[in-house]
Amino acid sequence: MKIANRFRLTFPAALAAVVAGGSAVAAPKDEPIAEISTSLGDFVVRLDAQRAPITVANFIRYADEGFYDGTIFHRVIDGFMVQGGGFTPDLKQKRATHPAIVNEARGGLPNLRGTIAMARTNEPHSATCQWFVNTVDNDFLDAKNARDGWGYTVFGRVIRGMDVVDKIGSAKTGTRMGMRDVPMQTVKILSVKIKR
């Protein structure tokens, strides 16, 4: 089965405005760094607030609130990507704490190896908390190639520790609790710290 047909980046999220509680998500002014610590090692991501300001601000808000701490990489497909940020080790989905954001994939950042992008449902503007790191070039996820014309928003790039991402990406997977492509040995996200 083709990977593009087999894979859907999913999590429950309703289409919502960019504003939460009447206040817009503030975009960072420079390129902050996200230090992601996992049970298999650490990797570092440079966030691109210029090309994906809403997405970066959203990711930083979740990170600063500690939302990602203790979650897992719940979907791993070797030769494609590693996805996390929304499930606990017992495969219980964490409820998003903020509204979905606008899809910024048309900003032009491509889904290349080592980039981080937002997961979403089939609804283009449904991304909330889950994200993935591309372990290969996945141009079919770019807006210009996407069947829906939107694609998946890239908002940064791994600048250190890609070997750790590759280690996560090569984990043995299977079906657990009705979910496919779940690592058989849990890979935890211990923390996501933002350096400004």
N, C-alpha and C positions, 0 to 999 in steps of 0.2 A: 504494500500500500504506500502511495506517495506520502512523504512527510507533510506536505502542505495540506493534504486532505485528512491526514490522521490527527493533526495537531490543532487544538483550539485552546487559546489562552483564555481561561474562564474564571469567573468569580461573580457572585450575585452583586449587582449594582444597578441602580435605576439611574436613568439620565437625570442629571441635576445641573444647576447653574454653577458657575465658578465661585459664586459667593456663598459663604457659609455664615449664617446668623447675621447677615447684613453687611459683613466686611469681606472685602476681596482678599484673596491670597496674595500676600506681598512677595514680589519677585526679588531674589537676591541680586546684588549689583555686580559681583565679580564671579569667579569660578571657584565655588567651594569644593572641598574634598570630602568624600564619604569614606570612612574607614570601616570596612565590614569584616567583623570577626566571626568565624565559623568554627565548628568542631573539627574541621579538616585544615584549618589555617586561615590566614587573613588575606584580604585583597583590598586595594584602594581604587576608588573611582573619582575622576575629575568630572564634576557636573557642569553642564553647559547651560548656564542661565541666560545667555544671550539668544540662543536659538530655540530653547524650550523653557521659557521663564515660568510659566504656570506649572508645568510638570515638575521642575526643579523645586519650586516653592512648596508644592504638595508633598514631594518626597522628603524634603527637609522637615516639614511640619510633623509628618509621621515619625521620622527618625528622632527628632527632638523630644517627642512625647513618649519615646520608648516603645512604640507600637511593635517594632520589628524584633525587639529583644525576646528571645525564647521561641521565635517561630522557626520554621524549617524550610528546606528546599523540598517541596512536595511533588514537583514534576521535573524529571530529568530525562532528556532524550539525547543520547550520545550522538555527536555529529550534528547537533542542532542548537540546543540551549538548556539552561538551568533556570527554573522558576521558583520563586519563594515570596515570602512576605505576607502570607495570608492564612497559614494553617499552623496549628500547634502540633507537638510531637505525637499526640494521639489522633491526629488527622481531623481535629475539629476546626472548622473554619472560623477565623476571627471576623467579627463584624466590622466593616469599615466605619470609622468614626467621623468621617467628613464626606461631603457630597462628591459625586463623580466630577471629573474635570474635562475641559475641552481638549479634544485631540489636536496635538500640535505636530503630527507627523508630516504635514505639508511644509514644515519649516526646513526640510531638506536634509536632516541628519540621517544617513543611511544605516541600516541594520547590518553592520560589519562585525566581524569577529572582535570580541572584546567590548562591544558597546552594551550599555544597559538601556532597557526600554520598558515601557509600561505594558502590563497585561491588561486585557479588556475582554468583554463579551463580544458578540456579533454587532452590538450597537457601538458605533465609532466613538461616541463621547461617554463611555461607561467606565473608564479607568479610575480606580480609587487608590488602593494600597499595594496591590501585587505588582511585581516587576520580574524581569528576566534578564540574563546575560547571554548574548549570542556567543556560541562557541565556534561558529563558522560564519562566513558571509551568508546572510539570509535576505537577499534582495527582494524576494517575493513578499516580504513583510513591509517594504517601503511603500509610501503613498502612491508613487508613480506606477508601481506594479500591482498594487492591491486590487482585488476584484471589486471591493466596495469603494475604491478611490480614496480611502483614508489611510490604511496601514496602521502600523504600531509606532508610537512616539519614542524615538531615541532621545535620551536626555543626558548622556555622559559616556565616558569610556574608561575601562580599566587601565590604570597607568602603572600598577604594580600588583603582582600576585596572580597573574593569569594562569600560572601553573596550578594554583589552588582551585580556580574555576574549572580548569581541565580535569583535575582530580575529582571534583564534584560531578562533572559531566560524564565521567567514565564509571560512575558507581553502578553496581548491579541493581536493576530495577524489576518491578513486578506489579501485580495488582493487589492492592490492599483496601479493604473497606469499599470496594466498588470503584476505586480510582486507579487508573492505569499510570504507568511510568513513575511509580513512587519508589525512591531508593529503599532497598531492603534493609540497609543499615541507615538509621536516621542521621541526616546531616542538619545540624542545628545552626541557626543564625544566633550567635551569642549576643551581639550588639551591632548597632549601626551608629557611628559617631560622626558628626559633621564638624569639620575644621574650616573656619572662615578666614 
